[in-house]
Amino acid sequence: MKHLILITFLVLSSCKGETKAEQELAINPSVQEMWERFTTSYPEFKEEEQPESWFFHDNEEDANRLAELVVQGKKQAGSGLYSWYKEAKANLPSVGTKHIITDFDGTARAIIETKKVDTIPFNQISEAYAALDMGTTNEALQKWKKAHWDFFASTMKESEKQATEDMLVVCEYFETLWP
């Protein structure tokens, strides 16, 4: 699911030649509106820069479903391959970082804050973590392993690599702050 972070990172990196005004034009206005409502309700955050906005996954159905689980407070974690961060020369997620989660079309749905980050081999992911990532306790680990194996394997195949049971997964725990 966090393959999207790599894509987002690459997209944002490619936008560096644009002015801030040009970049903001490409962002759905609901993102800025949500941040303004949040900082009006929580003035202690007014001085913070507006967080990056992005959606989970790589398709509309999953992105919208996962955004809804975040809004409901059921999805409280996200997973990405350590190798993606390494290949992109990107930093791992940092505790305290906020993000604006959107649906697939870019409409702001929630503001989250990273609470904890672990790097764990795929075959050591726990049932508890899987439930937080999947937003369900019903066969969470089996569903997590199937969904993430399929997704990781397909994205790794693009770079002529193979998924392994001991591949490192970056596990990002977060809290939904808004709405």
C-alpha positions as CSV (number, residue, x, y, z in Angstrom):
1,M,0.0,0.0,0.0
2,K,2.8,2.4,0.7
3,H,4.1,1.9,-2.8
4,L,2.1,5.1,-3.2
5,I,4.6,6.9,-1.0
6,L,7.3,6.1,-3.5
7,I,5.1,7.4,-6.3
8,T,4.1,10.4,-4.3
9,F,7.8,11.1,-3.5
10,L,8.7,10.9,-7.1
11,V,5.8,13.1,-8.2
12,L,6.7,15.7,-5.6
13,S,10.4,15.5,-6.5
14,S,9.5,16.1,-10.2
15,C,7.5,19.2,-9.1
16,K,10.5,21.0,-7.5
17,G,10.9,23.2,-10.6
18,E,7.4,24.6,-10.2
19,T,6.6,27.6,-8.0
20,K,4.6,27.0,-4.8
21,A,1.6,28.7,-6.5
22,E,1.8,26.3,-9.5
23,Q,2.0,23.3,-7.1
24,E,-1.0,24.5,-5.1
25,L,-3.1,24.8,-8.3
26,A,-2.7,21.0,-8.9
27,I,-3.9,20.2,-5.3
28,N,-7.7,19.8,-4.8
29,P,-9.0,22.9,-2.9
30,S,-10.5,20.6,-0.3
31,V,-7.0,19.9,1.0
32,Q,-6.3,23.5,1.9
33,E,-9.9,23.9,3.2
34,M,-9.5,20.9,5.5
35,W,-6.2,22.2,6.8
36,E,-7.7,25.6,7.5
37,R,-10.7,24.1,9.4
38,F,-8.3,21.9,11.4
39,T,-6.0,24.8,12.3
40,T,-8.9,27.1,13.2
41,S,-10.1,24.4,15.6
42,Y,-6.6,23.7,16.8
43,P,-4.8,27.0,16.7
44,E,-1.6,25.5,18.2
45,F,-1.0,24.0,14.7
46,K,-1.5,27.3,12.7
47,E,2.2,27.9,12.3
48,E,2.8,24.4,10.8
49,E,3.2,24.1,7.1
50,Q,0.3,22.4,5.4
51,P,1.0,18.6,5.2
52,E,1.4,16.7,2.0
53,S,-1.7,15.1,0.7
54,W,-2.0,11.6,-0.9
55,F,-4.2,8.6,-1.2
56,F,-3.6,5.0,-0.2
57,H,-3.0,2.3,-2.9
58,D,-3.0,2.6,-6.6
59,N,-6.6,2.3,-7.7
60,E,-9.8,4.2,-7.1
61,E,-11.8,1.4,-5.3
62,D,-9.0,0.7,-2.8
63,A,-8.0,4.3,-2.3
64,N,-11.6,5.3,-1.5
65,R,-12.2,2.3,0.7
66,L,-9.1,2.9,2.7
67,A,-9.7,6.6,3.1
68,E,-13.1,5.8,4.5
69,L,-11.5,3.4,7.0
70,V,-9.2,6.1,8.1
71,V,-12.1,8.5,8.6
72,Q,-13.9,5.9,10.7
73,G,-10.7,5.4,12.8
74,K,-10.5,1.7,11.8
75,K,-7.4,1.9,9.7
76,Q,-4.6,3.1,11.9
77,A,-1.4,1.9,10.1
78,G,0.1,1.7,6.6
79,S,2.8,-0.5,5.1
80,G,5.5,0.0,2.6
81,L,8.6,-1.8,1.5
82,Y,11.9,-0.6,3.0
83,S,13.5,-1.1,-0.4
84,W,11.1,1.6,-1.9
85,Y,12.5,4.2,0.5
86,K,16.1,3.0,-0.2
87,E,15.6,3.2,-4.0
88,A,14.0,6.6,-3.8
89,K,16.7,7.8,-1.3
90,A,13.8,8.9,0.9
91,N,13.7,9.2,4.6
92,L,11.5,6.7,6.5
93,P,8.3,8.2,8.0
94,S,8.9,10.3,11.1
95,V,6.9,10.3,14.3
96,G,4.8,13.5,14.5
97,T,4.5,14.0,10.7
98,K,1.0,14.9,9.6
99,H,-0.5,13.9,6.2
100,I,-3.8,14.8,4.6
101,I,-5.4,11.6,3.3
102,T,-7.5,12.0,0.1
103,D,-9.7,9.8,-1.9
104,F,-8.5,8.7,-5.4
105,D,-9.7,12.0,-6.9
106,G,-7.8,14.1,-4.4
107,T,-10.6,15.2,-2.2
108,A,-9.4,15.6,1.4
109,R,-10.9,13.0,3.7
110,A,-8.8,13.0,6.9
111,I,-5.7,14.4,8.6
112,I,-3.4,11.8,10.2
113,E,-0.3,11.9,12.4
114,T,2.4,9.3,12.5
115,K,2.8,7.9,16.0
116,K,5.3,5.1,15.6
117,V,7.4,3.6,12.8
118,D,8.9,0.0,12.8
119,T,10.8,-1.9,10.2
120,I,9.8,-5.6,10.4
121,P,10.4,-8.6,8.1
122,F,7.3,-9.6,6.1
123,N,7.1,-13.0,7.9
124,Q,7.1,-11.4,11.3
125,I,4.1,-9.0,10.9
126,S,1.8,-9.6,13.9
127,E,-2.0,-10.1,13.9
128,A,-2.3,-6.9,15.9
129,Y,-0.4,-4.8,13.3
130,A,-2.3,-6.4,10.4
131,A,-5.6,-5.5,12.1
132,L,-4.6,-1.8,12.4
133,D,-3.4,-1.7,8.8
134,M,-6.4,-3.6,7.3
135,G,-9.0,-1.8,9.5
136,T,-10.6,-5.1,10.5
137,T,-10.0,-7.9,13.0
138,N,-11.7,-10.6,10.8
139,E,-8.8,-12.8,9.6
140,A,-6.6,-9.6,9.5
141,L,-3.2,-11.3,9.3
142,Q,-4.2,-13.7,6.5
143,K,-5.9,-10.8,4.6
144,W,-2.9,-8.6,5.2
145,K,-0.4,-11.2,4.0
146,K,-2.4,-12.0,0.8
147,A,-3.0,-8.4,-0.1
148,H,0.5,-7.1,0.6
149,W,2.3,-10.1,-0.9
150,D,0.3,-9.7,-4.1
151,F,0.9,-5.9,-4.2
152,F,4.6,-6.0,-3.2
153,A,5.3,-8.9,-5.6
154,S,3.7,-7.1,-8.5
155,T,5.5,-3.8,-7.8
156,M,8.9,-5.6,-7.3
157,K,8.4,-7.5,-10.5
158,E,8.4,-4.1,-12.3
159,S,12.0,-3.6,-11.2
160,E,12.9,-7.2,-11.8
161,K,13.1,-8.2,-8.2
162,Q,11.3,-10.9,-6.3
163,A,9.3,-10.7,-3.0
164,T,10.7,-12.8,-0.2
165,E,9.4,-13.8,3.2
166,D,12.1,-11.8,4.9
167,M,11.7,-8.6,2.9
168,L,11.6,-5.6,5.2
169,V,8.3,-3.8,5.7
170,V,8.1,-0.2,7.0
171,C,5.1,-0.2,9.4
172,E,3.8,3.2,10.1
173,Y,1.3,3.6,12.9
174,F,-0.9,6.7,12.8
175,E,-3.8,8.4,14.5
176,T,-6.6,10.1,12.7
177,L,-6.7,13.7,14.0
178,W,-9.4,15.1,11.8
179,P,-12.3,14.9,11.2
